[in-house]
């Protein structure tokens, strides 16, 4: 196993899809990577593969919505990999069912908010507090919040998802302002239509929409597209751009006539 040269990076929802691509990107860049997810077999397998490839990686079973367990998970990760230098808030869930927003139930609404917003906020709070007291502050430190084009573009059939992502946009600004004096950079990264397990159920719909010009670059995004952007942000080379929103959507969100 290669010893980490850049410190510990935590990736929520890191077991598959975009999160797995981010974990691989950061491991390849020299970070020790803590993969946080509820998907135990997939997370263990990814960590084992990265370790076999000579990287430093470990899986930590974590339910983002169970904020009472955040401290325990962080303690275990830090005991293994040292102080956290990068947190990538990637974990998120879709609306339980697409449909009329007038029919959204409180249970469905709360479930999305618990993961996408509440859990993400309180994990970021806990990590930021630790970053602020960490005696080792030589290298770049960052928090990347993976939201969505749905932070700005409204989809009537998944209202609770859009609301959760728009709230993450404000959360990114707040954390950026709060942590800037400590040299901790915070970014919001907005993926567009990315081919992942989460979009499999609507793949045909998006295939047709892309073919009809919805995405100016005329293709799906890939997890690697998002992961490469995270790699740049975590490197510290854009730290003075804290608070920035990075659109990773092939031009989807550009306003046009």
C-alpha positions as CSV (number, residue, x, y, z in Angstrom):
1,X,0.0,0.0,0.0
2,X,1.3,3.5,-0.9
3,X,1.5,5.8,2.0
4,X,-0.7,8.9,1.6
5,X,1.2,12.1,0.9
6,X,-1.8,14.5,0.9
7,X,-3.8,13.4,4.0
8,X,-7.3,12.0,4.5
9,X,-10.1,12.6,2.1
10,X,-13.6,11.4,3.0
11,X,-16.2,10.7,0.3
12,X,-19.8,10.2,1.3
13,X,-21.8,7.9,-0.9
14,X,-18.4,6.6,-2.1
15,X,-19.3,3.0,-2.8
16,X,-20.6,3.4,-6.3
17,X,-21.5,5.8,-9.1
18,X,-20.1,9.3,-8.9
19,X,-18.8,8.7,-5.4
20,X,-16.8,5.7,-6.4
21,X,-15.2,7.6,-9.3
22,X,-14.3,10.4,-6.8
23,X,-12.8,7.9,-4.4
24,X,-10.6,6.5,-7.2
25,X,-9.6,10.0,-8.4
26,X,-8.5,11.1,-5.0
27,X,-6.7,7.8,-4.2
28,X,-4.8,8.1,-7.4
29,X,-3.9,11.7,-6.5
30,X,-2.2,10.5,-3.3
31,X,-4.9,11.0,-0.7
32,X,-5.9,8.3,1.9
33,X,-9.5,7.8,1.0
34,X,-12.2,7.0,3.5
35,X,-15.3,5.6,1.7
36,X,-18.4,6.4,3.7
37,X,-21.6,4.6,2.6
38,X,-24.4,2.3,3.7
39,X,-23.6,-0.1,0.8
40,X,-21.4,-2.4,2.7
41,X,-20.4,-5.0,0.0
42,X,-19.8,-2.4,-2.7
43,X,-17.8,-0.2,-0.4
44,X,-15.6,-3.0,1.0
45,X,-15.0,-4.2,-2.6
46,X,-13.9,-0.8,-3.8
47,X,-11.6,-0.2,-0.8
48,X,-10.1,-3.7,-1.4
49,X,-9.5,-3.0,-5.1
50,X,-7.9,0.4,-4.4
51,X,-5.7,-1.2,-1.8
52,X,-4.7,-3.9,-4.2
53,X,-3.7,-1.3,-6.7
54,X,-1.3,0.3,-4.2
55,X,-3.5,3.1,-2.8
56,X,-4.6,3.9,0.7
57,X,-8.3,3.3,1.1
58,X,-10.8,2.0,3.7
59,X,-14.5,1.6,3.9
60,X,-16.5,2.9,6.8
61,X,-20.1,1.9,7.1
62,X,-22.0,5.2,7.6
63,X,-25.7,6.2,7.5
64,X,-25.5,9.9,6.7
65,X,-29.0,10.4,8.0
66,X,-28.1,9.0,11.5
67,X,-26.3,12.1,12.7
68,X,-25.9,10.6,16.2
69,X,-23.3,8.3,14.7
70,X,-21.3,10.9,12.8
71,X,-18.7,11.4,15.6
72,X,-18.1,7.7,15.9
73,X,-17.5,7.3,12.1
74,X,-15.2,10.3,12.1
75,X,-13.2,9.1,15.1
76,X,-12.7,5.7,13.3
77,X,-11.6,7.4,10.0
78,X,-9.2,9.8,11.7
79,X,-7.7,7.0,13.8
80,X,-7.0,5.2,10.5
81,X,-6.0,8.0,8.2
82,X,-5.1,11.1,10.3
83,X,-6.8,14.5,10.2
84,X,-9.4,15.1,7.5
85,X,-8.1,17.5,4.8
86,X,-10.9,17.0,2.3
87,X,-14.6,16.2,2.7
88,X,-16.6,15.4,-0.4
89,X,-20.3,15.5,0.3
90,X,-21.5,13.3,-2.5
91,X,-24.2,11.1,-0.9
92,X,-27.7,11.8,-1.9
93,X,-31.0,10.1,-2.7
94,X,-33.6,10.9,-5.3
95,X,-37.3,11.5,-4.8
96,X,-38.9,8.2,-3.8
97,X,-41.4,8.6,-6.7
98,X,-41.7,11.1,-9.5
99,X,-45.1,12.7,-9.6
100,X,-47.3,15.7,-8.8
101,X,-45.7,17.8,-6.2
102,X,-49.1,18.3,-4.7
103,X,-49.1,14.7,-3.8
104,X,-45.7,14.6,-2.0
105,X,-46.0,13.1,1.5
106,X,-44.3,14.4,4.6
107,X,-42.6,11.0,4.9
108,X,-41.1,11.2,1.4
109,X,-40.1,14.9,1.9
110,X,-38.4,14.2,5.2
111,X,-36.5,11.1,3.9
112,X,-34.9,13.2,1.2
113,X,-34.1,16.1,3.5
114,X,-32.6,13.8,6.1
115,X,-29.9,12.5,3.7
116,X,-29.4,15.3,1.2
117,X,-29.5,18.2,3.5
118,X,-29.7,17.5,7.2
119,X,-27.1,14.7,7.2
120,X,-24.8,16.6,4.9
121,X,-25.0,19.8,7.0
122,X,-24.2,18.1,10.3
123,X,-21.4,16.0,8.9
124,X,-19.9,19.1,7.3
125,X,-20.3,20.9,10.6
126,X,-18.5,18.1,12.5
127,X,-15.6,17.9,10.0
128,X,-15.2,21.7,9.8
129,X,-14.9,21.9,13.6
130,X,-12.2,19.3,13.5
131,X,-10.4,21.0,10.7
132,X,-10.5,24.2,12.7
133,X,-8.7,22.7,15.7
134,X,-6.3,20.5,13.7
135,X,-2.7,21.5,14.6
136,X,-1.5,20.3,11.1
137,X,-2.6,23.1,8.8
138,X,0.2,23.2,6.2
139,X,-1.6,21.8,3.1
140,X,-4.8,22.7,1.4
141,X,-8.1,21.8,3.1
142,X,-11.4,21.8,1.4
143,X,-15.1,20.8,1.5
144,X,-16.8,20.0,-1.8
145,X,-20.6,19.8,-1.8
146,X,-21.9,17.9,-4.8
147,X,-25.4,19.3,-5.4
148,X,-27.1,19.2,-8.8
149,X,-28.3,21.4,-11.7
150,X,-31.6,20.8,-9.8
151,X,-30.4,23.4,-7.3
152,X,-31.5,25.9,-9.9
153,X,-33.5,24.1,-12.6
154,X,-37.0,23.1,-11.4
155,X,-38.4,19.7,-12.0
156,X,-42.1,19.6,-10.9
157,X,-42.1,15.8,-10.6
158,X,-39.4,15.7,-7.9
159,X,-40.0,18.8,-5.8
160,X,-38.4,17.5,-2.6
161,X,-35.2,16.6,-4.4
162,X,-34.9,20.1,-6.0
163,X,-35.6,21.8,-2.7
164,X,-32.9,19.8,-1.0
165,X,-30.3,20.6,-3.7
166,X,-31.2,24.3,-3.7
167,X,-30.7,24.4,0.1
168,X,-27.2,22.8,-0.4
169,X,-26.4,25.8,-2.6
170,X,-27.0,28.2,0.3
171,X,-25.2,25.8,2.6
172,X,-22.1,25.9,0.4
173,X,-22.0,29.7,0.6
174,X,-22.5,29.8,4.3
175,X,-19.7,27.3,5.0
176,X,-17.4,29.1,2.5
177,X,-17.9,32.4,4.4
178,X,-17.5,30.8,7.8
179,X,-14.3,28.8,6.9
180,X,-12.5,31.3,4.7
181,X,-10.6,32.9,7.5
182,X,-9.2,29.5,8.4
183,X,-8.0,28.9,4.8
184,X,-10.5,26.1,4.2
185,X,-12.0,26.3,0.8
186,X,-15.6,25.3,0.1
187,X,-17.1,24.7,-3.3
188,X,-20.4,23.6,-4.8
189,X,-20.2,21.3,-7.7
190,X,-23.4,20.9,-9.8
191,X,-23.5,17.8,-12.0
192,X,-26.1,17.6,-14.8
193,X,-27.4,14.4,-16.4
194,X,-24.8,11.8,-15.3
195,X,-25.1,8.1,-16.2
196,X,-25.2,6.3,-12.9
197,X,-27.3,3.7,-11.1
198,X,-29.5,6.6,-9.9
199,X,-30.5,7.6,-13.5
200,X,-30.9,4.1,-14.9
201,X,-34.7,4.2,-14.5
202,X,-35.0,7.3,-16.6
203,X,-32.2,6.6,-19.1
204,X,-34.5,6.3,-22.1
205,X,-36.1,9.7,-21.3
206,X,-32.8,11.4,-21.1
207,X,-31.4,9.6,-24.2
208,X,-34.3,11.1,-26.2
209,X,-33.9,14.6,-24.5
210,X,-30.1,14.7,-25.2
211,X,-30.7,13.6,-28.8
212,X,-33.2,16.5,-29.1
213,X,-30.7,19.0,-27.9
214,X,-31.2,19.3,-24.2
215,X,-27.5,19.1,-23.5
216,X,-25.3,21.4,-25.7
217,X,-22.4,19.0,-25.6
218,X,-24.8,16.3,-26.9
219,X,-23.8,13.5,-24.5
220,X,-24.4,12.1,-21.0
221,X,-22.0,13.2,-18.3
222,X,-19.9,10.4,-16.7
223,X,-18.9,9.9,-13.1
224,X,-15.3,10.5,-14.3
225,X,-16.3,14.0,-15.4
226,X,-17.4,14.9,-11.9
227,X,-14.4,13.1,-10.3
228,X,-11.9,15.0,-12.3
229,X,-13.4,18.3,-11.2
230,X,-13.2,17.2,-7.5
231,X,-9.6,16.2,-8.0
232,X,-8.8,19.8,-9.1
233,X,-10.7,21.4,-6.2
234,X,-9.1,19.1,-3.6
235,X,-5.6,19.8,-4.9
236,X,-5.7,23.3,-3.5
237,X,-4.9,24.9,-6.8
238,X,-8.3,26.8,-6.8
239,X,-8.5,27.7,-3.1
240,X,-8.9,31.4,-3.8
241,X,-12.1,30.5,-5.6
242,X,-13.8,29.4,-2.4
243,X,-17.6,29.8,-2.6
244,X,-17.6,29.1,-6.3
245,X,-20.2,27.1,-8.1
246,X,-18.8,24.7,-10.7
247,X,-21.2,23.5,-13.4
248,X,-20.5,20.0,-14.6
249,X,-23.4,19.6,-17.1
250,X,-22.2,20.0,-20.6
251,X,-23.8,23.4,-20.9
252,X,-27.2,22.3,-19.8
253,X,-27.7,25.1,-17.3
254,X,-26.7,27.9,-19.6
255,X,-29.6,30.3,-20.2
256,X,-30.5,30.6,-23.9
257,X,-33.1,32.0,-26.1
